[in-house]
Amino acid sequence: MNKNTKIYISGHRGMVGSAIRRKLEAEGYSNLVFRTSSQLDLREQYAVKSFFESEKPEYVFLAAAKVGGIMANSRYKADFLYDNLMIQTNVIHESYKSGVKKLLFLGSSCIYPKHCPQPMKEEYLLTGPLEETNDAYAIAKISGIKMCQAYREQYGCNFISVMPTNLYGPNDNYDLENSHVLPALIRKFHEAKVENKPSVTIWGTGSPLREFLHADDLADACLFLMNNYDEADHINVGVSKEISIKNLALLIKDKVGFEGKLEFDTSKPDGTPRKMMDSSKIYSLGWKPSITLDEGLTRTISDYKTVNAI
């Protein structure tokens, strides 16, 4: 991409989209196009069609999505399936219709089977049943991968798909009901410290293992892939290090300075027992993550405190 290339970032105010925007601006890309969800509802076909016809972006980062943690995915399956299918279908189709040179579709590690061999290689897609708590979201994202491949095969579109591991960073969702585990823990420990609570309750057993990628590292990977990757197969992006939910909670507890104890609510679901990505493919192309979990948590907790004036 040239520095004056017109680039559309969908979902530019979300955690991933805003990280991509920061990265592109830092690298000198100046012709960036954005729309808030109130300005452009990506679920509405005609609105998306009109946007692409008038703006004619050359490159598209498809970061807009309806996202959430275990509880949100379990409660609102219809919303997660419908909203994500509509968003990606409209953007991918209109990118083809308007002659977009390249599109990058962002998915999720939940596309892989619940009991997937570890680490999860790209070729393990569709080799087993999905995790029940987020199967609607996973099916939508799998459909996005297949749609990019189909448009590439039938129409010659250079559409690629990127599957990041669990993400965290600025502009994350800290809602205790609908957020992912890491931001939920940050909020829980902060509030417990401020309110002098004796304990913090963690959902599940604390035993599941997860890897966590900072959103700024993902943005760096997305720019790298937009400039260096043109294959039909989706590609994983992770850090190749994992931590149990219990140890993650202890780490956040220490960084926040909460002195109470941990309690585990085993009536809440654990989700997939392990989700370790095999990121050897992107590493072999020359990209590696640079933000450690320790550094990333420090930055993210600081950001949370600033935003919430704690």
N, C-alpha and C positions, 0 to 999 in steps of 0.2 A: 504494500500500500504506500502511495506517495503521501507526504505530509499534508497536502491540500485535497486529498481524496475525500469525497463526501461519504461519511460513515454514520449509519443509524445504530444507536444503542437502545434497544427496547428494555424497559425496566431500569432506567438509568438512576432511579432513586433507591432501588433496592440494594442489598448488600453486594451482590455480584456486579450488577450493572454500574453502581457508583464506583466500585473498584476499577472496572474497565475504563470508565470515564476518566478517573484520576490518572491511570496509567497512560492512556492515550494523550491526555493533555500534557503530562510530564514529558512525554516523548516528542512533543511538538506537533501533534495532529490537531489541526485548528478548525477543520470543516466538519464539526460534529453536529448531528441532528438528534433532538430529544422531543418526547411528548410525555406529559404526565398521563396517568390513567383517566383523569377527568377530561383532558384534552383529546385523548384518543383511546377509546375502548377497543382493545385488540381482539375482543371476542366478537365484535361487530364487523362482518365481512365487508360491507360497503364502505365503512369508515376507513378500514385498512386499505382497501382498494384505492380510495381517494387520496389517502396519504402518500402511497407509493407513486401514484400517477403525478402528483404535484411535486414531491420532493426528489424523486428518482435517485435514491442513495445507491452508491456503487458497491458498498460493503455493509453487511448487517451482522451485528452481534445480537443473537436472540437470547437475551437473559431474562426477559419477562416471564413470570410463572406464578402460579398460586402455590405457596410452599408452607410447610408447617411440620411440627413434631409428631410423635406417635399418637397423642390424643386427638389432635386436629385431623390427622389422616384417617383415624378410625371413625370419627364422628361425621365427617363431611366428605364421604367418598364420592358422592355424586358431584359435588362442587369441584373437587380436585380433578375428577375425570373430565367433566364438561369444560371447565375453565381452561385447563391446560391444553386439551385437544383443540379447542376453538382458537386460542392464542397462537399456538404453533402452526396449526393448519392455515390460518389466514396469513400469517407472516411468511411462511415458507412458500405458499402458493403465489402470493403477490410479489415476492422476491423473484420467482421464476418469470411471472408475467411482465414485470418491469425491467427484466434484464440485469438483475444484480450480478456483479462479477463473482462474488463469493459470500457465503453465509456460514456463520458458526453457530450451531445449535448446542445449547447447554443442557445436559441431562443430570443424572444422579447415580450414585453407586447402588441405589435401591433397585435398579433394573436387574440386578443379578439374583439368582435363586437364594432362598432363605438359608439353605444348607450348602452353599456353594463351596467348592474346594478353595483353600486359601494358599497363597494370595489369589484374588479373583482376576483371571486373565480375560481379555476382551472376548475370546472365543467361548467363554462359558455362558454368554447370553443365551437365554431360552433353553437351558439344559435341565431345568427343574422348576418346581413350584416357587412362587414368590412369597415373601413375608406377608402374612395376612393383614397386618395393621396398616400397611401402606401400598397394597397392591394396586389400588386405583391410580395413585400417582405414578407408580412404576409403569403401569400399562400405558399411560399417557406418554411418558418419556420414551418407552420402547417404540411407540407409534411414531414419535418424532424422529428417532434414528432411522426407522424403516422408510419414513416419508422422504427424508433427505437422500437415502440410497435410491429410492424409486425415481425421484426427480433427476438424480444424477444419471441413472441408467436410461430413463426414457427421453429426457430432454437435454442431457449433457451439462446439467447444472453443477457447479463446483460448490456443493454444500457439504460441510463436514460436521461431525458430532463429537462433542467433548464431554466425558463423564468424570466429574470431580468427586473426590471423597467428601466426607463431612466437612462443612465449611464454618468459619467464624470470622468475625471482624467488625469494622465500623458499619453502622446502619443495619445491624442484625435486629431480629424481632425478639424482644425480651418479655413478651406476654407469657405468663406462667402456664396458661392453658394450651396455647397454640405454638409455642416456640420449640426449637430444638434443645437438646440437653445442655449444651455448653452455655448458651446465653441464659437459660433458665437457672442454672447453678450460680452464675455470676449474680443475677438479681436476688436469688434466695439468700446467698451468703451476705450480700451487702445489706439487705433489709434486716436480716437477723442480727447483724452487727449493730446497725443503727438503733434497732429496737431492743437490744440486749436480750435476745431470745436465748433459751438454754440449748436449743438444738435446731438442726435443719433436717428436713425429711427429703430423702432421695427416692425417686420412683424406681421400682424394681429391686433387684438383688445387688446391683452394683458390679456384677460379674461380666457383663458384655464388654467386648474389646472394640475400640474404635480408633481410627486415625483421624487427625484433624489438620486441615489445610487452611492457612490464612487466606482470606479473600484477595489480598494484594498479590500473593503468590499465584493464585488462580488467574488473576488479571494478566500477570506477566506471562503465564503459560498460554493464555488465549491470544495475546498479541504474537507470541512466538509461533503458535500453530497457524494463525491467520496468514503469517508470512512464510511458513515453512512446511505446511502439511496439506496435502491435497488428495488423500485417499478416501475411499468409500467407507471403510471400516471405522467405527467409533474408536476413540483413544482415551485411555484412563489418565487421570492426573491426581497423584497423591504424594504422600511424604515417605511412605514405606516404613513408618513407625507407628506402633499402636499403644494404647493405654486403656486400662479398665476404667469403667465409669466411677468406681470407688476411688481409684487413685487420682483420677481427674478431679473429683470432688475434693479430695484432700489437698491437691495442689492449689485449687482455687481458694479453698478455705484458708490456706496459709498466705496466699498473696493478698487476700482481702483483709486478713487479720482477725478473722472470727475465731473465738476461743471456746465455743460450745462444742457439742458432740454431733455425730451423724446418726441418723436413724433411717432405716430402709423400709419403704412401704412395698412389701412383696405382693400386694393385691394389684399393683400397677404392672403393666406389661414391660418386659425387658426389650422386646423387639428382636431383631436378628442377633444371634449370639456373637458373631464376629463378622466384620466387613473390612478386610484388609485388601486394598487394591494392589494389583500388579502393575506398576507404572514403568516397567522396564522399557516399554516401547518409546515413550516420550523421552526417557533418559537417554536412550540410544541415539535420539535425534539431536541431543545436545542441550536439553533443558533440565534443570534441577531446581527444587524449591530452596529458598534461602532464609526463610523465617522459622526459627525453632518454636516449638510449642511454648516454651518458657518465655521467650521474647514476645511472641504473639499474644499470649495471655496478659502480660504486663501492659502492652499497648491497648488491648481490647478493654481491660478493666479500667484503665485510665480514660478511655473514650466514653465508657458507660458512666463513669463518675462525672465527667464534664457535661454530658448530655442531660443527666438527671440531677445535676447540681448537688451531688452527695459529697 
